[in-house]
Amino acid sequence: MRHRKSCLQYINVYELLHCKERQHNDRFKALLDTQMLDWRSRRDLLNRMPLG
């Protein structure tokens, strides 16, 4: 359950930041860094989770 919450927080921040930057460029990654220091590990965790 803890992992699920962590992933949902990452998804929310990720999607909200697309309001500021539409592309997945260096600016977008820098914005992620300012809002969530561990976003890379959360992204990796989300990508390892099974679908469904």
VOPAGU-2260 file (C-alpha; in pm, 1 decimal, decimal comma):
REM VOPAGU-2260
SITE   aa  ch    i         X         Y         Z
SITE  MET   A    0       0,0       0,0       0,0
SITE  ARG   A    1     286,7     239,4      81,0
SITE  HIS   A    2     431,6     188,5    -267,9
SITE  ARG   A    3      94,3     256,4    -423,8
SITE  LYS   A    4      64,2     591,3    -242,4
SITE  SER   A    5     417,4     686,8    -342,1
SITE  CYS   A    6     343,7     609,8    -706,6
SITE  LEU   A    7      16,2     802,3    -700,6
SITE  GLN   A    8     192,8    1106,2    -556,1
SITE  TYR   A    9     449,4    1085,3    -836,5
SITE  ILE   A   10     177,2    1059,5   -1103,2
SITE  ASN   A   11      -7,1    1360,9    -960,7
SITE  VAL   A   12     302,9    1580,6    -952,1
SITE  TYR   A   13     410,1    1458,3   -1296,7
SITE  GLU   A   14      74,8    1540,2   -1455,0
SITE  LEU   A   15      37,2    1876,5   -1280,8
SITE  LEU   A   16     381,3    1984,8   -1399,6
SITE  HIS   A   17     267,0    1929,8   -1755,4
SITE  CYS   A   18      60,7    2245,6   -1705,1
SITE  LYS   A   19     391,2    2434,5   -1688,4
SITE  GLU   A   20     592,6    2231,4   -1938,9
SITE  ARG   A   21     432,3    2011,4   -2201,3
SITE  GLN   A   22     745,8    1834,5   -2321,5
SITE  HIS   A   23     961,5    1576,5   -2141,2
SITE  ASN   A   24    1269,3    1793,8   -2169,5
SITE  ASP   A   25    1538,3    1915,7   -1929,4
SITE  ARG   A   26    1310,2    2192,2   -1800,1
SITE  PHE   A   27    1042,3    1936,4   -1714,8
SITE  LYS   A   28    1294,9    1720,2   -1529,7
SITE  ALA   A   29    1425,7    2024,6   -1343,1
SITE  LEU   A   30    1070,1    2107,4   -1235,4
SITE  LEU   A   31    1028,3    1750,0   -1111,7
SITE  ASP   A   32    1353,1    1785,7    -917,5
SITE  THR   A   33    1221,1    2096,1    -741,4
SITE  GLN   A   34     891,9    1932,7    -644,9
SITE  MET   A   35     995,3    1573,8    -568,8
SITE  LEU   A   36    1360,3    1491,8    -508,5
SITE  ASP   A   37    1306,7    1115,5    -534,5
SITE  TRP   A   38    1094,5    1118,4    -850,8
SITE  ARG   A   39    1334,4     890,0   -1038,9
SITE  SER   A   40    1305,8     612,2    -781,3
SITE  ARG   A   41     926,0     651,9    -771,5
SITE  ARG   A   42     913,8     636,1   -1151,1
SITE  ASP   A   43    1127,4     322,4   -1149,9
SITE  LEU   A   44     905,4     162,9    -885,8
SITE  LEU   A   45     594,9     246,0   -1089,2
SITE  ASN   A   46     752,3      98,5   -1403,8
SITE  ARG   A   47     829,6    -226,9   -1218,4
SITE  MET   A   48     473,1    -269,5   -1090,0
SITE  PRO   A   49     253,2    -521,8   -1272,6
SITE  LEU   A   50     -37,2    -391,7   -1476,4
SITE  GLY   A   51    -385,2    -472,0   -1354,8
